[in-house]
Amino acid sequence: MKRPRVVLQKHPSDMMLDISVCRNCGRPVMYGNLINNTGHDACPSCYEGLRNNIEHIRNNNYDLYRDSDHLYQMKEDDYQEAVRKLKVKYNG
């Protein structure tokens, strides 16, 4: 199951200017700056690592590749904690 998009701050007229959470590292990033690879997106600072991880797993363990939870850098619990903290920071 892929991580859902988290919007921290919605721009009133342009979705690309929304502040979202990078699904790979958990940092805030402008939605329009996310880079996508086979349905998995990441911010510019960690995209290369995600791409390398996707290629390695796809080539060496296809069953694991199909389970997208294993492709991201952060474990799910750590990611949810980062999202929680960012929501408090952005939304009070």
C-alpha distances in whole Angstrom, upper triangle without the diagonal:
4,7,9,12,15,18,21,24,24,27,29,30,27,24,24,26,23,22,19,17,16,12,14,17,17,20,21,22,23,20,23,23,19,19,16,16,14,11,11,14,16,20,23,24,21,20,22,20,17,18,20,17,15,19,19,16,16,20,20,17,15,14,12,12,9,7,6,6,10,11,12,15,15,13,11,14,16,14,14,18,19,17,20,23,22,22,25,27,26,27,29
4,6,9,12,16,18,21,21,24,26,26,24,20,20,22,20,19,15,14,13,9,11,14,14,17,18,18,19,17,19,19,15,15,13,13,11,9,8,10,13,16,19,20,18,16,19,18,14,16,18,16,14,17,19,16,16,20,20,18,16,15,13,12,10,9,6,6,10,10,10,13,13,13,11,14,15,13,13,17,17,15,18,21,20,20,23,24,23,24,27
4,7,9,12,15,18,19,21,24,25,22,18,19,20,17,16,12,10,10,7,9,12,11,14,15,15,17,15,17,18,14,15,13,14,14,11,9,10,12,14,18,19,16,16,19,18,14,17,19,17,15,19,20,18,19,22,23,21,19,18,16,15,14,12,9,8,11,11,9,12,11,11,9,12,13,10,10,14,13,11,14,17,16,16,19,21,20,21,23
4,6,10,13,15,15,18,21,21,19,16,16,18,15,14,11,10,11,8,12,14,12,15,14,15,16,13,16,17,14,15,14,15,15,11,11,11,13,15,19,20,18,18,21,20,17,19,22,20,18,22,24,21,22,25,26,24,22,21,19,18,17,15,12,11,15,14,13,15,14,14,12,14,15,12,11,15,14,11,14,17,15,15,18,19,18,18,21
4,6,10,12,12,15,17,18,16,12,13,14,11,10,7,7,9,8,11,13,11,13,12,12,12,9,13,14,11,13,13,15,15,12,11,10,11,13,16,18,17,16,20,20,17,19,22,20,19,23,25,23,23,27,28,26,25,24,22,20,19,18,14,14,17,16,14,16,15,16,14,16,16,12,12,15,14,11,14,16,14,13,17,17,16,16,20
4,6,9,10,13,16,17,16,12,13,13,10,9,5,6,9,9,12,13,10,11,10,11,11,10,13,14,13,15,15,18,19,15,14,12,13,13,17,18,17,18,21,21,18,21,24,22,22,25,27,25,26,30,30,29,28,27,24,23,22,20,17,16,19,18,15,17,15,16,14,15,15,11,10,13,11,8,10,12,10,9,13,14,12,13,16
4,6,6,10,13,14,13,10,11,10,7,6,4,7,10,11,15,15,12,12,9,10,10,9,12,14,13,16,17,20,21,18,16,14,14,14,17,19,19,19,23,23,21,23,26,25,24,28,30,28,29,32,34,32,31,30,28,26,26,24,21,20,22,21,18,20,18,19,17,18,18,14,13,15,13,10,12,13,10,9,12,13,10,11,14
4,7,10,13,15,14,12,13,11,8,5,5,7,11,13,16,15,12,11,8,9,10,10,14,15,14,18,19,22,24,21,19,16,16,15,18,19,19,20,24,24,22,25,28,27,26,30,31,30,31,35,36,34,33,33,30,29,28,26,23,22,24,23,20,20,18,20,18,18,17,14,13,14,12,9,10,11,7,6,9,9,6,7,11
4,7,9,12,12,10,11,9,6,5,7,10,13,16,19,18,15,13,10,10,9,10,13,15,15,19,21,24,26,23,21,18,18,16,19,20,21,22,26,26,24,27,30,29,29,32,34,33,34,37,38,37,36,36,33,31,31,29,26,25,27,26,23,23,22,24,22,22,21,18,17,18,15,12,14,14,10,9,11,11,7,8,11
4,6,9,8,7,9,8,5,7,9,12,15,17,20,20,17,16,13,12,10,10,12,15,15,19,20,24,25,22,21,19,19,18,20,22,23,23,27,27,26,27,31,30,29,33,35,34,34,38,39,38,36,36,34,32,31,30,26,26,28,27,24,25,24,26,24,24,24,20,19,21,18,15,17,17,14,12,15,14,11,11,14
4,6,6,6,8,6,5,8,11,14,17,19,22,22,20,18,14,13,10,10,12,14,16,19,21,25,26,23,23,20,20,18,20,22,24,24,27,29,27,28,32,32,31,34,36,36,36,39,41,40,38,38,36,34,33,32,29,28,31,29,26,27,27,29,27,28,27,23,23,24,21,18,20,20,17,15,18,17,13,14,17
4,6,8,11,9,9,12,14,18,21,23,26,26,23,22,18,17,14,14,15,18,19,22,24,27,29,26,26,23,23,22,24,26,28,27,31,32,30,32,35,35,34,37,39,39,39,42,44,43,41,41,39,37,36,35,31,31,34,32,30,31,30,32,30,31,30,26,26,27,25,21,23,23,20,18,20,19,16,15,19
4,7,9,9,9,13,15,19,21,23,26,27,25,23,19,17,14,13,13,17,18,21,23,26,28,25,25,22,23,22,23,26,28,27,30,32,30,31,35,35,33,36,39,38,38,41,43,42,40,41,39,36,35,35,31,32,34,32,30,31,31,33,31,32,31,28,27,29,27,24,25,26,22,21,23,22,19,19,22
4,5,6,7,11,13,17,18,21,23,24,22,20,17,15,11,10,10,13,15,18,19,23,24,22,22,19,20,18,20,23,24,23,27,28,27,27,31,31,30,32,35,35,34,38,40,39,37,38,36,33,32,32,29,29,31,29,27,29,28,31,29,30,29,26,26,27,25,22,24,25,21,20,23,22,18,19,23
4,5,5,9,10,14,15,17,20,21,19,18,15,12,9,7,8,11,12,15,16,20,21,18,18,16,17,16,18,21,22,21,24,26,24,24,28,28,27,29,32,32,31,34,36,35,34,34,32,29,29,28,25,25,28,26,24,25,25,27,25,27,26,22,23,24,22,19,21,22,19,18,21,20,17,18,21
4,6,8,10,13,14,16,18,19,18,16,13,10,7,5,4,8,9,12,14,18,20,17,17,14,14,13,15,18,19,18,21,23,21,22,26,26,25,27,30,30,29,32,35,34,32,33,31,28,28,28,24,25,27,24,22,24,24,26,25,27,26,22,23,24,22,19,22,22,19,19,22,21,17,19,23
4,6,9,13,14,17,19,19,17,15,12,9,6,6,6,9,11,14,16,20,23,20,19,16,16,14,15,18,19,19,22,24,23,24,27,28,27,29,32,32,32,35,37,36,35,35,33,31,31,30,26,26,28,26,23,24,24,27,26,27,25,22,22,24,21,18,21,21,17,17,20,18,15,17,20
4,6,10,12,15,17,17,15,14,10,8,6,5,8,10,11,15,16,20,22,19,18,15,15,13,16,18,19,19,23,24,22,24,27,27,26,29,31,31,31,34,36,35,34,34,31,29,29,28,24,24,26,24,22,23,22,24,23,24,23,19,19,20,18,15,17,18,14,13,16,15,12,13,17
4,7,10,13,15,14,12,10,6,6,5,6,9,10,10,14,16,20,22,19,17,14,13,12,14,16,17,17,21,22,20,22,25,25,25,28,30,29,30,33,34,34,33,33,30,28,28,27,23,22,24,22,19,20,19,21,20,21,19,16,16,17,14,12,14,14,11,11,14,12,9,12,15
4,7,9,12,12,9,8,6,5,6,6,9,10,9,13,14,17,19,16,14,11,11,10,13,14,15,15,19,19,17,20,23,22,22,25,27,26,27,30,31,30,29,29,26,25,25,23,19,19,21,19,16,17,16,18,17,18,16,13,13,15,12,10,13,13,10,10,14,13,11,13,16
4,6,9,8,6,6,5,6,8,8,12,11,9,13,14,16,18,15,13,10,9,9,12,13,12,13,17,17,15,18,20,19,19,23,24,24,25,28,29,28,27,27,24,22,23,21,17,16,18,16,13,13,12,14,13,15,13,9,10,12,9,7,11,11,8,10,13,12,11,14,16
4,5,6,5,5,6,6,9,9,11,10,7,10,11,13,15,13,10,7,5,6,9,10,9,10,13,13,11,14,17,16,16,19,21,20,21,24,25,25,24,24,21,19,20,19,15,14,15,13,10,11,10,13,13,15,13,9,12,13,10,9,13,14,11,13,16,16,15,17,20
4,6,6,8,10,10,12,11,14,13,10,11,11,12,14,11,8,7,6,8,12,12,10,10,14,13,10,13,16,14,14,17,19,18,19,22,23,22,21,21,18,16,17,15,11,10,12,10,7,9,8,10,10,12,11,8,10,12,10,10,13,14,13,14,18,18,17,19,21
4,6,8,11,11,14,13,16,14,10,11,11,12,14,12,8,7,6,8,11,10,7,8,11,9,7,11,13,11,12,15,16,15,17,20,20,20,20,20,17,15,17,15,11,10,11,8,5,5,6,9,10,13,11,8,12,13,11,12,15,16,15,17,20,19,19,22,24
4,6,9,10,14,14,16,14,12,13,14,15,17,16,12,10,8,8,11,9,7,9,12,10,9,13,15,13,15,18,18,18,20,23,23,22,23,23,20,19,20,18,15,13,13,11,8,6,6,9,11,12,10,8,11,12,9,10,14,14,13,15,18,17,17,20,22
4,7,9,12,13,16,14,12,14,15,17,19,17,13,11,9,9,13,11,10,12,15,14,13,16,18,17,18,21,22,21,23,26,26,25,25,25,22,21,22,19,16,14,15,14,10,9,7,10,10,11,9,6,8,9,6,7,10,10,9,12,14,13,14,16,18
4,6,10,12,14,12,11,14,16,18,20,19,15,12,10,8,11,10,10,12,15,15,14,17,19,18,20,23,24,24,25,28,29,28,28,28,25,23,25,23,19,18,18,17,13,12,11,14,14,15,12,9,12,12,8,8,12,11,8,11,14,12,12,15,17
4,7,9,12,11,10,14,16,19,21,19,16,13,11,9,11,11,12,14,17,17,17,19,22,21,22,25,26,26,27,30,31,30,30,30,27,26,26,25,21,20,21,19,16,15,14,17,16,17,15,12,13,13,10,9,12,11,8,10,13,11,10,13,15
4,6,8,7,7,11,14,17,19,17,15,11,9,7,9,10,11,12,16,17,16,18,21,21,21,24,26,26,26,29,31,30,30,30,27,25,26,25,21,20,22,19,16,16,16,19,18,20,17,14,16,17,13,12,15,15,11,13,16,14,12,15,18
4,5,5,7,11,14,17,20,18,16,12,11,9,10,12,14,14,18,19,18,19,23,23,23,25,28,28,28,31,33,32,31,32,29,27,27,26,23,22,24,21,19,19,19,22,21,23,21,17,19,20,16,15,18,17,14,15,18,16,13,16,19
4,5,6,9,11,15,17,14,13,10,10,9,11,14,14,14,17,19,17,18,22,22,21,24,26,26,26,29,31,30,29,30,27,25,25,24,20,21,22,20,17,19,19,21,20,22,21,17,18,20,17,15,18,18,15,16,19,18,15,17,21
4,6,8,11,14,17,15,14,11,11,10,11,14,15,14,17,19,18,18,22,22,21,24,26,27,26,29,31,31,30,31,29,26,26,26,22,23,24,21,19,21,21,24,23,26,24,20,22,24,20,19,22,22,19,19,22,21,18,21,24
4,6,10,13,16,15,13,10,9,6,7,10,12,11,14,16,15,16,19,20,19,22,24,25,25,27,29,29,28,30,27,24,25,25,21,22,23,20,18,18,19,22,22,25,23,19,21,23,19,18,22,21,18,19,22,21,19,21,24
4,7,10,13,11,10,6,5,5,7,10,10,8,12,14,12,13,16,17,16,18,21,21,21,24,26,26,25,26,24,21,22,21,17,18,19,16,14,15,16,19,19,22,20,17,19,21,18,16,20,20,17,19,22,21,19,21,25
4,7,10,10,8,5,5,6,7,10,10,7,10,12,10,10,14,15,14,15,18,19,18,21,23,23,22,24,22,19,20,20,16,18,18,15,14,15,17,20,20,23,21,18,21,23,20,19,23,23,21,22,25,24,23,25,28
4,7,6,5,4,7,9,10,13,12,8,11,13,10,9,13,14,12,13,17,17,16,19,21,21,19,21,19,16,16,17,14,15,16,13,12,15,17,19,19,23,22,18,21,23,21,20,23,24,22,23,27,26,24,27,30
4,5,5,6,8,11,12,14,12,9,10,11,8,7,10,11,8,10,13,13,12,15,18,17,16,18,16,13,14,15,12,14,14,11,12,14,17,19,19,23,22,19,22,24,22,22,25,27,24,26,29,29,27,29,33
4,6,8,11,15,16,18,15,12,13,14,11,9,12,12,9,10,13,13,11,14,16,16,14,15,14,11,11,13,10,13,14,11,12,16,18,19,19,23,23,20,22,25,24,23,26,28,26,27,31,31,29,31,34
4,7,10,14,15,18,15,13,15,15,12,11,15,14,11,13,16,15,13,17,19,18,16,16,15,12,11,12,9,12,14,11,12,15,17,18,17,21,21,18,20,23,21,20,23,25,23,24,28,28,26,28,31
4,7,11,13,15,12,10,12,12,8,9,12,11,9,12,15,13,13,17,18,17,16,16,14,11,12,12,8,10,11,8,8,12,13,15,15,18,18,15,17,20,18,17,21,22,21,22,25,25,24,26,29
4,7,10,12,10,8,11,11,8,9,13,13,11,14,17,16,16,19,21,20,19,20,18,15,16,15,11,13,14,11,9,12,13,15,15,18,17,14,16,19,17,16,20,21,18,20,23,23,21,23,26
4,7,8,6,5,9,9,7,9,12,12,12,15,17,17,17,20,22,21,21,22,19,17,18,17,13,14,14,11,9,10,12,15,15,18,16,13,16,18,15,15,18,19,17,19,22,21,20,22,25
4,5,6,6,9,10,10,11,14,15,15,17,19,20,21,23,25,25,24,26,23,20,22,21,17,17,18,14,12,12,13,17,17,19,17,14,17,18,15,15,19,18,16,18,21,19,18,21,24
4,6,5,8,10,10,11,14,15,16,17,19,21,21,23,25,26,26,27,24,22,24,23,20,20,20,16,14,14,16,19,21,23,20,18,21,22,18,18,22,21,19,21,24,22,21,24,27
4,6,8,9,10,12,13,15,16,18,19,21,22,24,25,26,26,28,24,22,24,24,20,20,19,16,14,12,14,18,20,21,18,17,20,20,17,18,21,20,18,21,23,21,21,24,26
4,6,6,7,9,10,11,13,15,16,17,18,20,22,22,22,24,21,19,21,20,17,16,16,13,10,9,11,15,17,19,16,14,18,19,16,17,20,20,18,21,23,22,22,25,27
4,5,5,6,9,10,10,12,14,15,16,18,20,20,20,22,19,17,19,19,15,16,15,12,10,10,13,16,18,21,18,16,20,21,18,19,22,22,20,23,26,24,24,27,29
4,5,5,6,9,10,11,12,14,15,17,18,20,20,22,20,17,20,20,17,18,16,13,12,11,15,18,20,23,21,19,22,24,21,22,25,25,23,26,29,27,27,30,32
4,5,5,6,9,10,11,12,14,15,16,17,18,20,17,15,18,18,15,15,13,10,9,8,12,15,17,20,18,17,20,21,19,20,24,24,23,25,28,27,27,30,32
4,5,5,6,9,10,11,12,14,15,16,16,18,15,12,15,15,12,12,11,7,7,7,11,13,15,18,17,15,18,20,18,19,22,23,22,24,27,26,26,28,31
4,5,5,6,9,10,10,12,14,15,15,17,15,12,15,16,13,14,13,9,10,11,14,17,19,22,20,19,22,24,22,22,26,26,25,27,30,29,29,31,34
4,5,5,6,9,10,11,12,14,15,17,15,12,16,16,14,15,13,10,11,11,15,17,20,23,21,20,23,25,23,24,28,28,27,29,32,31,31,34,36
4,6,5,6,8,10,11,11,12,14,11,10,13,13,11,12,9,6,8,9,12,14,16,19,18,17,21,23,21,22,26,26,25,28,30,30,30,33,35
4,6,5,6,8,10,10,10,12,10,7,10,11,9,11,9,6,9,11,14,15,17,20,20,18,21,24,22,23,26,27,26,28,31,31,31,33,35
4,6,5,6,8,10,10,13,12,9,12,14,13,15,13,10,12,14,17,19,21,24,23,22,25,27,26,26,30,31,30,32,35,34,34,36,39
4,6,5,6,8,10,12,11,9,13,14,13,15,12,10,13,13,17,18,20,23,23,22,25,27,26,27,30,31,30,33,35,35,35,38,40
4,5,5,5,7,9,7,6,9,10,10,12,9,8,11,13,16,16,18,21,21,20,23,26,25,26,29,30,30,31,34,34,34,36,39
4,6,6,5,8,8,5,8,11,11,13,11,10,13,15,18,19,20,24,24,23,25,28,27,27,31,32,31,33,36,36,36,38,40
4,6,7,10,10,9,12,14,14,17,14,13,16,18,21,22,23,27,27,26,29,31,30,31,34,35,34,36,39,39,39,41,43
4,6,9,9,9,12,14,15,16,13,13,16,17,20,20,22,26,26,25,28,30,30,31,34,35,35,36,39,39,40,42,44
4,6,5,6,9,10,12,14,11,11,15,17,19,19,20,23,24,24,26,28,28,29,32,34,33,35,38,38,38,40,42
4,5,5,6,9,11,13,12,12,15,18,20,20,21,24,25,24,26,29,29,29,32,34,33,34,38,38,38,39,42
4,5,5,7,10,12,11,12,15,18,20,18,19,22,24,23,25,28,28,28,31,33,33,34,37,38,37,39,41
4,5,5,8,9,7,8,12,14,16,15,16,19,20,19,21,24,24,25,27,29,29,31,33,34,34,36,38
4,5,6,9,7,7,11,14,16,15,16,20,21,19,21,24,24,24,27,29,29,30,33,33,33,35,37
4,6,9,9,9,13,16,17,17,17,20,21,20,22,25,25,24,27,29,29,30,33,34,33,34,37
4,6,6,8,11,14,15,13,13,17,18,17,18,21,22,21,24,26,26,27,30,31,31,32,34
4,5,5,8,11,12,12,11,15,16,14,16,19,19,19,22,24,23,24,27,28,28,29,31
4,6,6,9,9,8,8,11,13,11,13,16,16,16,19,21,21,22,25,26,26,27,29
4,6,8,9,8,9,13,13,13,15,17,18,18,21,23,23,24,27,28,28,29,31
4,7,9,10,11,14,14,13,16,18,18,18,21,23,22,24,27,27,27,29,31
4,6,7,9,12,11,10,13,15,14,15,18,19,18,20,23,23,23,25,27
4,7,9,12,10,9,13,14,13,15,18,18,18,20,23,22,23,25,27
4,6,8,6,6,9,11,10,12,14,15,15,17,20,20,21,23,24
4,6,5,6,9,10,11,12,14,16,17,18,20,21,22,24,25
4,5,5,6,9,10,10,12,14,15,16,19,20,21,22,23
4,5,5,6,9,10,11,13,14,15,17,19,20,21,22
4,6,5,6,9,10,11,12,14,16,17,18,20,20
4,5,5,6,9,10,11,12,14,15,16,18,19
4,5,5,6,9,10,10,12,14,15,16,17
4,5,5,6,9,10,11,12,14,15,16
4,5,5,6,9,10,11,12,14,15
4,5,5,6,9,10,10,12,13
4,6,5,6,9,10,10,11
4,5,5,6,9,10,10
4,5,5,6,8,9
4,5,5,6,7
4,6,5,5
4,6,6
4,6
4
